[in-house]
Amino acid sequence: MKDMHEPWKTLSSRWLLDTPYLRVRSERVEVPGGPIVEDYYIIENFGWAGVVPVTEDGRFLLNRQYKHGIGQVVLEFPAGGIDPDELENPLMTAHRELMEETGYSVTVAEDMEFLAHMYANPTGARTRVWWYLARNIQQTGVSKPDPLEVIENLLVTPAELLELIHRGEFLVQGQIAAAYMALERLGYLRPRE
């Protein structure tokens, strides 16, 4: 009997887009015990890193900004793409994005800790995501967002963050997962026993 989770067989592959930061290819694949798919699209990039920033008094720092992919404003944590020189150390991206998007940073290295590693969309992308929890953040500089970013920062309590999630105002999938993981790590939520 065949393994139900056997890898698909790639019969051919061609690049549709090949840039330094984004690659898209189309593969002709054979699904075990199933059909041949003529055009299965896969996106590749360097991935990205996100930060769940928390002030010394326990408030979460959020960004409000327009996202053209969905054509609307979202609330989210600071996050951004990993640059080529940061591929071996996504923590560098986390520090950079926190400062660029908020003007805040951690002043003690131990206050930035690994939270989780995730995949953004394993069905059609090879995008890895690293999440960090930044405790005791302080405003140590001025935000310098990318030219395409207009970011408004706001501070919310843990209860307000949960309310934003439940009202559908904080609604980016991986961001919600990071929020719950951070709330648990900080002791605001307890895992079920």
JOQUI-V765477 format. One record per residue. N is the residue number from 1. RES is the residue in one small letter. PHI is phi in degrees with one decimal (none if undefined). OMEGA is omega in degrees with one decimal (NA if undefined). Layout:
n->N res->RES phi->PHI omega->OMEGA
n->N res->RES phi->PHI omega->OMEGA
This chain:
n->1 res->m phi->none omega->-178.1
n->2 res->k phi->-75.3 omega->174.4
n->3 res->d phi->-68.7 omega->-178.9
n->4 res->m phi->-62.7 omega->-175.4
n->5 res->h phi->-107.3 omega->178.1
n->6 res->e phi->-63.9 omega->178.6
n->7 res->p phi->-61.5 omega->175.7
n->8 res->w phi->-72.1 omega->179.5
n->9 res->k phi->-99.0 omega->177.3
n->10 res->t phi->-84.6 omega->-178.6
n->11 res->l phi->-89.1 omega->175.3
n->12 res->s phi->-161.1 omega->-177.4
n->13 res->s phi->-150.4 omega->175.9
n->14 res->r phi->-145.3 omega->179.2
n->15 res->w phi->-81.2 omega->175.5
n->16 res->l phi->-97.7 omega->178.6
n->17 res->l phi->-146.7 omega->-178.4
n->18 res->d phi->-142.1 omega->179.5
n->19 res->t phi->-118.5 omega->179.6
n->20 res->p phi->-60.0 omega->-175.7
n->21 res->y phi->-111.0 omega->-177.2
n->22 res->l phi->-149.1 omega->176.7
n->23 res->r phi->-129.9 omega->176.9
n->24 res->v phi->-131.7 omega->178.4
n->25 res->r phi->-129.4 omega->175.3
n->26 res->s phi->-113.9 omega->178.7
n->27 res->e phi->-117.6 omega->169.0
n->28 res->r phi->-98.9 omega->-173.1
n->29 res->v phi->-125.9 omega->174.8
n->30 res->e phi->-109.2 omega->178.8
n->31 res->v phi->-85.8 omega->-179.5
n->32 res->p phi->-54.8 omega->179.3
n->33 res->g phi->68.6 omega->-176.5
n->34 res->g phi->-139.1 omega->-173.9
n->35 res->p phi->-79.8 omega->166.8
n->36 res->i phi->-98.5 omega->179.8
n->37 res->v phi->-100.3 omega->-175.0
n->38 res->e phi->-72.8 omega->-177.8
n->39 res->d phi->-133.8 omega->174.1
n->40 res->y phi->-106.8 omega->-172.6
n->41 res->y phi->-93.1 omega->179.1
n->42 res->i phi->-131.8 omega->177.9
n->43 res->i phi->-100.6 omega->175.7
n->44 res->e phi->-126.0 omega->173.1
n->45 res->n phi->-154.9 omega->-177.9
n->46 res->f phi->-79.2 omega->-176.4
n->47 res->g phi->87.7 omega->180.0
n->48 res->w phi->-150.4 omega->179.5
n->49 res->a phi->-128.5 omega->178.5
n->50 res->g phi->-129.8 omega->-177.6
n->51 res->v phi->-128.4 omega->169.9
n->52 res->v phi->-98.0 omega->-175.6
n->53 res->p phi->-90.8 omega->-177.5
n->54 res->v phi->-131.7 omega->178.6
n->55 res->t phi->-75.0 omega->179.4
n->56 res->e phi->-60.1 omega->179.3
n->57 res->d phi->-89.7 omega->170.8
n->58 res->g phi->87.7 omega->177.1
n->59 res->r phi->-93.9 omega->179.0
n->60 res->f phi->-91.8 omega->178.2
n->61 res->l phi->-96.0 omega->-179.1
n->62 res->l phi->-114.5 omega->171.6
n->63 res->n phi->-108.1 omega->168.8
n->64 res->r phi->-114.6 omega->-179.7
n->65 res->q phi->-157.5 omega->179.3
n->66 res->y phi->-78.1 omega->176.2
n->67 res->k phi->-120.2 omega->-173.4
n->68 res->h phi->-66.6 omega->179.9
n->69 res->g phi->-56.4 omega->178.0
n->70 res->i phi->-110.6 omega->176.4
n->71 res->g phi->69.1 omega->178.4
n->72 res->q phi->-151.6 omega->178.6
n->73 res->v phi->-85.4 omega->178.0
n->74 res->v phi->-128.1 omega->168.6
n->75 res->l phi->-102.5 omega->-179.5
n->76 res->e phi->-161.5 omega->173.7
n->77 res->f phi->-83.9 omega->175.1
n->78 res->p phi->-59.5 omega->-179.7
n->79 res->a phi->-163.2 omega->177.4
n->80 res->g phi->-173.0 omega->-177.3
n->81 res->g phi->-70.0 omega->177.7
n->82 res->i phi->-78.9 omega->176.7
n->83 res->d phi->-80.0 omega->-178.1
n->84 res->p phi->-54.2 omega->-179.3
n->85 res->d phi->-78.1 omega->-179.6
n->86 res->e phi->-110.0 omega->-174.2
n->87 res->l phi->-55.6 omega->-178.3
n->88 res->e phi->-85.7 omega->-175.9
n->89 res->n phi->-147.3 omega->179.8
n->90 res->p phi->-60.3 omega->176.3
n->91 res->l phi->-59.8 omega->176.3
n->92 res->m phi->-60.7 omega->178.5
n->93 res->t phi->-63.0 omega->-179.5
n->94 res->a phi->-59.8 omega->178.0
n->95 res->h phi->-60.4 omega->-178.2
n->96 res->r phi->-61.8 omega->-177.7
n->97 res->e phi->-66.0 omega->177.9
n->98 res->l phi->-58.9 omega->-179.7
n->99 res->m phi->-68.9 omega->-177.9
n->100 res->e phi->-59.3 omega->-172.1
n->101 res->e phi->-90.0 omega->-175.4
n->102 res->t phi->-132.2 omega->-172.0
n->103 res->g phi->81.7 omega->179.2
n->104 res->y phi->-101.4 omega->175.1
n->105 res->s phi->-155.1 omega->170.2
n->106 res->v phi->-97.0 omega->-179.2
n->107 res->t phi->-99.2 omega->176.9
n->108 res->v phi->-123.5 omega->-175.1
n->109 res->a phi->-53.7 omega->-177.7
n->110 res->e phi->-67.6 omega->179.2
n->111 res->d phi->-78.3 omega->174.1
n->112 res->m phi->-109.0 omega->-175.6
n->113 res->e phi->-125.6 omega->178.4
n->114 res->f phi->-63.0 omega->179.5
n->115 res->l phi->-111.1 omega->-176.0
n->116 res->a phi->-167.0 omega->171.2
n->117 res->h phi->-118.4 omega->-176.6
n->118 res->m phi->-137.8 omega->170.2
n->119 res->y phi->-111.0 omega->-176.0
n->120 res->a phi->-76.4 omega->-177.7
n->121 res->n phi->-157.8 omega->-173.9
n->122 res->p phi->-67.4 omega->178.3
n->123 res->t phi->-72.1 omega->-174.9
n->124 res->g phi->-134.1 omega->-178.6
n->125 res->a phi->-149.0 omega->172.3
n->126 res->r phi->-108.5 omega->-178.1
n->127 res->t phi->-116.3 omega->178.4
n->128 res->r phi->-99.3 omega->-177.5
n->129 res->v phi->-130.6 omega->175.9
n->130 res->w phi->-113.3 omega->178.2
n->131 res->w phi->-114.3 omega->178.2
n->132 res->y phi->-127.3 omega->174.2
n->133 res->l phi->-105.3 omega->178.7
n->134 res->a phi->-108.4 omega->-179.6
n->135 res->r phi->-94.4 omega->173.2
n->136 res->n phi->55.1 omega->-179.4
n->137 res->i phi->-65.1 omega->178.4
n->138 res->q phi->-137.7 omega->176.3
n->139 res->q phi->-77.5 omega->-176.6
n->140 res->t phi->-118.7 omega->-178.2
n->141 res->g phi->-160.0 omega->179.6
n->142 res->v phi->-118.2 omega->179.1
n->143 res->s phi->-64.9 omega->179.3
n->144 res->k phi->-136.8 omega->-177.7
n->145 res->p phi->-65.0 omega->175.3
n->146 res->d phi->-57.0 omega->-179.9
n->147 res->p phi->-58.5 omega->-179.4
n->148 res->l phi->-92.3 omega->-177.5
n->149 res->e phi->-109.5 omega->168.9
n->150 res->v phi->-120.7 omega->-170.9
n->151 res->i phi->-118.1 omega->171.4
n->152 res->e phi->-111.5 omega->179.2
n->153 res->n phi->-95.2 omega->174.2
n->154 res->l phi->-146.0 omega->179.3
n->155 res->l phi->-105.9 omega->179.4
n->156 res->v phi->-134.4 omega->176.2
n->157 res->t phi->-77.1 omega->175.2
n->158 res->p phi->-56.0 omega->179.2
n->159 res->a phi->-64.1 omega->178.8
n->160 res->e phi->-67.6 omega->177.0
n->161 res->l phi->-61.8 omega->177.8
n->162 res->l phi->-61.1 omega->179.0
n->163 res->e phi->-64.1 omega->177.7
n->164 res->l phi->-61.6 omega->178.3
n->165 res->i phi->-65.1 omega->-176.0
n->166 res->h phi->-69.2 omega->176.5
n->167 res->r phi->-84.3 omega->-179.9
n->168 res->g phi->78.2 omega->178.6
n->169 res->e phi->-97.6 omega->173.2
n->170 res->f phi->-114.1 omega->-163.0
n->171 res->l phi->-131.1 omega->176.6
n->172 res->v phi->-86.8 omega->-169.7
n->173 res->q phi->-47.7 omega->-178.4
n->174 res->g phi->-64.9 omega->178.5
n->175 res->q phi->-66.2 omega->178.7
n->176 res->i phi->-64.5 omega->178.2
n->177 res->a phi->-59.5 omega->179.3
n->178 res->a phi->-64.2 omega->178.9
n->179 res->a phi->-60.6 omega->-179.1
n->180 res->y phi->-65.2 omega->178.4
n->181 res->m phi->-64.3 omega->178.8
n->182 res->a phi->-67.9 omega->178.4
n->183 res->l phi->-59.5 omega->177.5
n->184 res->e phi->-67.0 omega->-178.8
n->185 res->r phi->-60.4 omega->-178.7
n->186 res->l phi->-83.0 omega->176.1
n->187 res->g phi->90.5 omega->178.3
n->188 res->y phi->-81.6 omega->177.3
n->189 res->l phi->-127.2 omega->176.8
n->190 res->r phi->-111.8 omega->176.0
n->191 res->p phi->-66.6 omega->176.6
n->192 res->r phi->-69.7 omega->-179.2
n->193 res->e phi->-100.9 omega->NA
